[in-house]
Amino acid sequence: MDLLPVLPRLHMFRFAIGQAYLWRDDDGLTLIDAGDVNAAPAIEDAVRGLGLDPGAIRRIVITHGHRDHYGAAGELAARYGAEVVAHRLDAPVIRGEAPTPEPVLLDWEVPLYEHALTVPQAPPTRVDREVGDGDALGFGDGAFVVHSPGHTDGSMAIHLPRHGVLFTGDGVAGVGQVMLGVFNTDRERALTSFRRLAALGADTVCFGHGDPLTKDAASVMRASADRDSGLQIEHG
């Protein structure tokens, strides 16, 4: 796992597949996603490497119910008493009460999806707080939920407007270029969510896959959303 600085209060954990983020407030730490089921030791070591105590993790916010995003959440939450937060529509999947919805794959996504399936299965994981659009999350000087369905029904972004930071989960990707995320259950809804996230005008955009966007983020997000929406109309 690689540990990469994004902002003075923000670091990214990059795993073999996917990534998670650590936000630091004066009164504690927040994880945005938690990697796969084997990620807990690496996350703990990285937190300590920053001179911080993993016991200060107050909450783990899960952007959506896929195993490479919530896999280690249960272990970390049990060890440190952290609150696990997820959108109410994906919470049953994370708890193991409902199956993971199958994506509608484009032809070029099929081999990528087969590779993604190599991520080990995640155990059922408790969700302590179910949230919805606009709900406050209790960190980052006013972080709140932006429901962004399409990748999954309960996909959500996290917006920190006072810091100009946006976490998109897998609704948007930054692999090579900023683009609509892959493996969507509803591509049209995902594009609508992409446009909504782009309209927020964030200065720093952190994706579930790919390098964070820290330069001209607002204009790049808008141009990318317009481009992908145009391609959908052209080929739809």
VOGU-3710 file (C-alpha; in Angstrom, 3 decimals, decimal comma):
1> mdllpvlprl> 0,000/0,000/0,000  1,159/3,527/-0,794  0,499/6,543/1,423  0,188/9,807/-0,494  -0,376/13,350/0,822  -3,205/15,293/-0,817  -3,686/18,280/1,507  -2,283/19,109/4,959  -5,313/17,417/6,569  -5,826/14,738/3,922
11> hmfrfaigqa> -3,921/11,600/2,891  -4,722/8,835/0,445  -4,131/5,109/0,959  -3,576/3,428/-2,424  -4,147/-0,343/-2,532  -3,590/-2,827/-5,346  -7,200/-2,154/-6,341  -8,827/1,064/-5,192  -8,024/3,497/-2,443  -9,234/5,112/0,759
21> ylwrdddglt> -8,674/8,460/2,437  -7,846/9,793/5,894  -9,114/13,208/7,011  -7,664/14,745/10,165  -9,596/17,088/12,452  -8,292/18,395/15,757  -10,660/16,092/17,640  -10,135/12,890/15,645  -9,727/11,064/12,363  -12,207/10,030/9,673
31> lidagdvnaa> -11,690/7,280/7,127  -13,466/7,611/3,806  -13,712/3,985/2,671  -11,549/1,242/4,149  -10,012/-0,894/1,420  -10,496/-4,640/1,155  -10,753/-7,189/3,943  -6,959/-7,417/4,310  -6,288/-3,667/4,478  -6,587/-2,996/8,224
41> paiedavrgl> -2,925/-3,609/9,213  -1,612/-1,431/6,386  -4,012/1,375/7,283  -3,014/1,206/10,941  0,699/1,251/10,091  0,219/4,216/7,758  -1,717/6,178/10,383  1,052/5,554/12,890  3,612/6,541/10,264  1,941/9,964/10,154
51> gldpgairri> 2,510/10,282/13,885  -1,169/9,681/14,608  -3,004/7,123/16,739  -5,416/4,723/14,966  -7,434/4,883/18,160  -8,398/8,411/17,102  -10,444/7,069/14,166  -13,921/8,310/15,058  -15,866/7,229/11,981  -15,562/5,247/8,760
61> vithghrdhy> -17,701/6,626/5,940  -18,413/4,054/3,219  -19,145/5,580/-0,187  -20,929/2,460/-1,484  -21,418/-1,222/-0,893  -18,549/-2,814/-2,811  -16,037/-5,078/-1,104  -12,960/-3,043/-2,048  -14,441/-0,084/-0,159  -15,831/-1,537/3,068
71> gaagelaary> -13,749/-4,703/3,461  -11,682/-3,619/6,489  -14,312/-1,340/8,019  -15,688/-3,927/10,429  -12,276/-4,890/11,799  -11,176/-1,298/12,288  -14,495/-0,239/13,797  -14,452/-3,130/16,270  -10,886/-2,407/17,317  -11,232/1,356/17,818
81> gaevvahrld> -14,923/1,922/18,467  -15,385/3,892/15,246  -18,843/4,588/13,858  -19,551/3,036/10,440  -21,631/5,287/8,195  -23,260/4,401/4,852  -26,184/5,438/2,693  -29,417/3,747/3,709  -29,833/2,120/0,266  -26,452/0,352/0,375
91> apvirgeapt> -26,447/-0,433/4,102  -28,279/-3,779/3,624  -25,607/-4,893/1,135  -22,801/-3,954/3,516  -24,523/-5,817/6,355  -24,899/-8,909/4,181  -28,690/-8,671/4,243  -29,008/-8,088/0,473  -26,935/-9,226/-2,518  -24,558/-6,889/-4,286
101> pepvlldwev> -26,394/-5,654/-7,406  -24,805/-6,761/-10,682  -23,525/-3,973/-12,927  -24,580/-3,502/-16,541  -21,220/-3,797/-18,285  -20,068/-2,232/-21,519  -17,992/-4,596/-23,663  -14,691/-2,943/-22,739  -15,531/-3,184/-19,028  -15,810/-6,986/-18,988
111> plyehaltvp> -12,080/-7,816/-18,570  -11,712/-5,026/-16,004  -14,618/-6,460/-14,042  -13,125/-9,937/-14,102  -9,949/-8,465/-12,607  -11,943/-6,584/-9,970  -13,527/-9,848/-8,867  -10,102/-10,954/-7,597  -10,625/-8,663/-4,581  -11,412/-11,012/-1,664
121> qapptrvdre> -14,960/-11,173/-0,399  -15,785/-8,901/2,511  -17,627/-10,193/5,579  -20,968/-8,732/6,601  -20,165/-5,436/8,261  -22,236/-3,462/10,710  -23,527/-0,032/9,734  -24,101/2,157/12,775  -25,630/5,141/11,000  -27,633/5,204/7,796
131> vgdgdalgfg> -27,621/8,539/6,005  -29,220/10,223/3,022  -28,766/13,211/0,766  -27,785/16,372/2,617  -27,102/14,707/5,963  -24,246/16,129/8,042  -21,399/13,718/8,796  -19,752/15,422/11,760  -16,266/16,096/10,440  -14,374/18,404/8,110
141> dgafvvhspg> -16,015/21,597/9,404  -19,312/20,640/7,836  -19,015/17,550/5,619  -22,292/16,347/4,155  -23,688/13,581/1,974  -24,366/14,043/-1,733  -26,431/11,074/-2,900  -24,998/10,064/-6,285  -26,769/6,907/-7,480  -25,936/5,011/-10,631
151> htdgsmaihl> -22,818/3,109/-9,680  -25,003/1,554/-6,981  -28,358/2,752/-5,690  -26,777/3,976/-2,468  -23,577/5,465/-3,831  -22,761/8,750/-2,159  -20,178/11,470/-2,421  -18,911/13,464/0,551  -18,553/17,225/0,177  -16,499/19,450/2,496
161> prhgvlftgd> -17,496/22,894/1,167  -15,404/24,900/3,644  -12,304/23,101/2,369  -13,392/22,751/-1,272  -12,972/18,967/-1,091  -15,165/16,337/-2,728  -14,904/12,545/-2,389  -16,731/10,900/-5,297  -16,469/7,210/-4,432  -16,663/5,218/-7,662
171> gvagvgqvml> -19,173/7,485/-9,368  -16,275/9,311/-11,029  -12,796/7,937/-11,764  -9,439/9,595/-12,321  -7,538/6,794/-14,035  -5,691/8,363/-16,964  -8,411/10,983/-17,332  -11,378/12,137/-15,305  -14,321/10,068/-16,448  -17,518/8,381/-15,403
181> gvfntdrera> -16,740/5,457/-13,132  -17,054/1,902/-14,413  -19,300/-1,035/-13,439  -22,484/1,006/-13,078  -25,871/-0,521/-12,350  -27,558/2,397/-14,149  -25,333/4,396/-16,493  -27,867/7,152/-17,153  -28,369/7,817/-13,444  -24,601/7,704/-12,970
191> ltsfrrlaal> -24,158/10,419/-15,603  -26,788/12,565/-13,907  -24,883/12,142/-10,644  -21,609/13,017/-12,387  -23,100/16,291/-13,611  -24,409/17,082/-10,132  -20,999/16,472/-8,554  -19,270/18,571/-11,214  -21,638/21,458/-10,484  -20,385/21,618/-6,882
201> gadtvcfghg> -17,201/23,294/-8,126  -14,802/21,572/-5,728  -11,127/22,567/-5,708  -9,884/19,084/-4,762  -11,647/15,955/-6,007  -10,773/12,531/-4,594  -11,839/9,442/-6,527  -12,319/5,819/-5,557  -9,849/4,917/-8,307  -7,186/7,222/-9,757
211> dpltkdaasv> -5,146/10,201/-8,679  -6,886/13,052/-6,852  -7,623/16,105/-8,944  -5,973/19,162/-7,388  -5,474/21,563/-10,327  -8,336/23,253/-12,200  -10,598/20,659/-10,590  -13,884/22,471/-11,104  -13,358/23,099/-14,812  -11,972/19,605/-15,447
221> mrasadrdsg> -14,946/17,996/-13,706  -17,465/20,070/-15,695  -15,743/19,413/-19,017  -15,482/15,685/-18,282  -19,131/15,409/-17,269  -20,206/17,271/-20,421  -17,989/15,044/-22,586  -19,279/11,776/-21,107  -22,879/12,977/-21,289  -22,344/13,849/-24,953
231> lqiehg> -20,927/10,401/-25,655  -23,938/8,820/-23,982  -26,302/10,792/-26,231  -24,234/9,961/-29,315  -24,116/6,225/-28,635  -27,309/5,848/-26,649
//
